[in-house]
Amino acid sequence: LSYRWLLNEFPVFIALDKRRFVSQTNGNLYIANVEASDKGNYSCFVSSPSITKSVFSKFIPLIPQSDRAKVYPADIKVKFKDTCALLGQNVTLECFALGK
């Protein structure tokens, strides 16, 4: 499967950069340091080249908050599943932290 995200309408796909990352493991969109320009409605576009089929998710609104007084403590999510690999195999691990 291939995951891409669009903003507000098709075909305005989100450009991936140092702030935005799409996990090809679960399709999640991660945005570091949300900016006012990130405001909008997001939809996930999933395609499968093997069966030549694509689907869109429902739109998810994102409304950045302007309250700069809020500071969130570091929050490391630990939901690891067992990962096994044979010698010589490549393994990809993802770790995301939230906070200031």
C-alpha positions as CSV (number, residue, x, y, z in Angstrom):
1,L,0.0,0.0,0.0
2,S,1.0,3.6,-0.6
3,Y,-0.2,6.4,1.6
4,R,-0.5,10.1,0.7
5,W,-2.3,13.0,2.3
6,L,-4.1,15.8,0.6
7,L,-5.1,19.2,1.9
8,N,-8.7,20.6,1.3
9,E,-9.2,19.1,-2.2
10,F,-7.9,16.7,-4.7
11,P,-5.2,16.8,-6.1
12,V,-3.5,19.1,-3.6
13,F,-1.1,16.5,-2.0
14,I,1.0,17.5,1.0
15,A,4.6,18.0,0.2
16,L,6.8,16.0,2.6
17,D,9.6,18.0,4.2
18,K,11.4,18.3,7.5
19,R,8.1,19.2,9.2
20,R,5.8,16.6,7.6
21,F,6.2,12.9,7.4
22,V,3.9,10.1,6.3
23,S,4.5,6.7,7.9
24,Q,4.4,4.0,5.2
25,T,3.9,1.5,8.0
26,N,0.5,2.8,9.2
27,G,-0.3,5.8,7.0
28,N,-0.3,8.3,9.8
29,L,0.6,11.9,8.9
30,Y,3.0,13.5,11.4
31,I,3.5,17.3,11.6
32,A,6.2,18.8,13.7
33,N,5.8,22.4,14.8
34,V,2.3,23.0,13.5
35,E,1.9,26.4,11.8
36,A,-1.1,28.5,11.0
37,S,-0.7,27.5,7.3
38,D,-1.4,23.9,8.3
39,K,-5.1,24.8,8.9
40,G,-7.5,22.9,6.7
41,N,-9.2,19.6,6.0
42,Y,-7.0,16.5,5.5
43,S,-7.8,13.3,3.7
44,C,-5.6,10.1,3.4
45,F,-5.3,8.7,-0.1
46,V,-4.4,5.0,-0.1
47,S,-3.5,3.1,-3.2
48,S,-2.5,-0.4,-4.1
49,P,-0.5,-0.8,-7.3
50,S,-1.0,-4.6,-7.2
51,I,-4.8,-4.3,-7.5
52,T,-4.9,-0.8,-9.1
53,K,-7.4,0.5,-6.6
54,S,-7.3,3.7,-4.6
55,V,-9.5,5.0,-1.7
56,F,-9.9,8.3,0.2
57,S,-10.6,8.7,3.9
58,K,-13.2,11.2,5.2
59,F,-11.8,14.7,5.7
60,I,-10.3,15.4,9.1
61,P,-10.2,19.1,10.1
62,L,-7.0,20.6,11.7
63,I,-7.4,23.9,13.5
64,P,-4.1,25.1,14.9
65,Q,-4.4,26.9,18.3
66,S,-2.7,30.2,18.7
67,D,-2.3,30.0,22.5
68,R,1.5,30.1,22.9
69,A,1.3,30.1,26.7
70,K,0.6,26.4,26.7
71,V,3.7,24.2,27.1
72,Y,3.3,20.5,26.9
73,P,5.6,18.1,28.8
74,A,7.6,15.6,26.7
75,D,5.3,12.7,25.9
76,I,7.0,9.6,24.5
77,K,4.6,7.0,23.2
78,V,5.7,3.5,23.8
79,K,3.5,1.0,21.9
80,F,6.1,-1.3,20.5
81,K,5.3,-4.7,19.1
82,D,7.8,-7.5,18.9
83,T,10.1,-7.0,16.0
84,C,12.0,-10.0,14.6
85,A,14.5,-10.1,11.8
86,L,16.9,-12.6,10.3
87,L,20.6,-11.8,10.3
88,G,21.3,-9.6,7.3
89,Q,17.7,-8.2,7.0
90,N,16.9,-4.5,7.1
91,V,14.6,-3.3,9.9
92,T,12.8,0.0,10.1
93,L,11.9,1.4,13.6
94,E,9.9,4.5,14.2
95,C,10.1,6.7,17.3
96,F,8.1,9.9,17.7
97,A,8.2,12.3,20.6
98,L,5.9,15.2,21.3
99,G,6.7,18.2,23.5
100,K,8.7,21.4,23.9
